[in-house]
Amino acid sequence: MSALETLTEIHPLLKAAYLPFKRIYSQEVTRGENDHKRTTLFEKIKDVMLILLELKSIGKDDTRITPEGKPVLSRMASICKDMKKDIEECYNVLNAQEKRGVGIKFLKAAAWNKQLVSYATRFTNRREDLTFTLSMRTVVTMEKMNSKYVF
């Protein structure tokens, strides 16, 4: 691309032909990156789901009650609820994008790129939230065990 840019300095007509080519090339590169990002998003979803699968043996901790007597979702249940919503939304977006024709994929590549990055960030954040929550739960459990066995 840099060689073509250098050539455009020679003649104005070359520049007029180069600018649309550069835009089309950039859009096509972005469309190709989006295909890769879709695959990466499915991997992130799978990673989060495998973590949740391993947590099935953990007992429910939804027993907290507000002063008004209403049950409060545990932090983990809240994160899982948010993850479920994110997964469903992301799948619907990916499915809609996949059903589009090549022309639409090409034209909307930049907008879809931002959307895919947003979902990737959300899944990364949910995974970090889940890790933090599990760490906190471990600390609380250890403290309960220590308080029972104090001599």
N, C-alpha and C positions, 0 to 999 in steps of 0.2 A: 504494500500500500504506500509506503514512503517513496518508492521509486515512481509510482504514478503521481503522487503529489508533487514531486520534483518536476515531472514532465508538464504538469498543468501551469507551471510558472512560465513556460516557454510561449504558450499561445492561449489567448482567451477562449477559443473554441474548445480546446482540450479541457479547460476548466469547466466549461458548460456541460460537457459530456461526463466528466469525472464526478461532479457533485451528486447527480442522481445515482450513479453507480455506487458511490461510497455509501449513500443512504440505504440502498437496497442490500448491499453487502452487509452492512451493519445489522439491518433487520433480520437477515437470514442467519447470521451468526447468533443473534439473540434467540431466534426460534429454535435453533439447534441446542443452545444452552438450556432452553426451557424443557426440551425433551429429556435432557439429562436431569434437570431439577425435579421433574415429575417422578422419575425413577428414584431419585434420592429421597423425595418426600415419602414414597411408599416404604422405603427402608427405615426412615425415622418412625413412621407409624408402626411398623412391625417391631421395631426395637422397644417402643413404649408398651406395646401390647404384650410382648414377652415379659417385661418387668411386671406388668399387672398380673399375668398368668402365674408368676412365681409368688405373688402376694396372696393368692387365694387361700392359703393356709392361715393367714393372719385373721384373728377373730375380729368381729365388728367392734368398733369403738364409738358408736353413735349414741352413747348413753348420756351425754351431757344435756343438761336441761337449763334453760334460761330462768331468771327469777320469776318470769311470768308463767313458767311451767311448760314452755314449748321446747320440743327437742331441737338440738343444734347439730347440724351436720359436722362430722369430724373434718379436720383439715384434709385428710386423705380422701374421704368421700367427696369433698368439695372439688379437689383436684381431679379426681376420676370423672366426676360429672362434667367438669370443664373440658377434660380430654375427650370425652365421648362426643361432646358438642363440636369440638375442633375437628375430630376425625370425620364426623358426618359432613360438616361443611366442606372440609378439604376434599373429601371423596367426591362430593357433588360438583365442586369446581373442576377437579381433575377429569371427571367423567364428561362434563360439558365441554371442556377444552378438547378432549380426545375425539369427540363426535364432530367437531368442526372440520371444515375442509382446509386444505393446504393454504388457500388464499386468505381465509380468515385468520388462521394461525400466524401467517406471515404479517398481516396488518396489525394484529393485536399483540404481537410478540413483546413489545416493551411494557405494555400495561400488565400482561399476564406475568411477566418476569417479576414485577414488583409484588404481585399477589402471591406468587410461589415463594419468594423470599420471606414474605410476611408469615406464611404458614410454617416454613422451616424454622423461623425464629420462635414462633409460638410453641412448636413441639419441643424445641431445645429448652425453652423456659419451663414448660410443663415437666419435663424430665428432671430439671434442676429442682423444681418445687417438690417433686415427689421424693427425690433423694434427700432434700433437707427435712421433709416431713418424717421420713423413715429414720433419719438420724435423731431427730427430736424425740420420736417415739421410743427409740432405743435408750436414750438418756433417761427418759421418764420411767421406763420399765426397770432400768438398772437402779435408779434411785428408790423405787418401790421395793425392789428386792433387798437392797442394802438396809433400808429402814426396818425390814422384817427381821433381819439377821444381826442386828446390832447387839453386842454383848454387854 
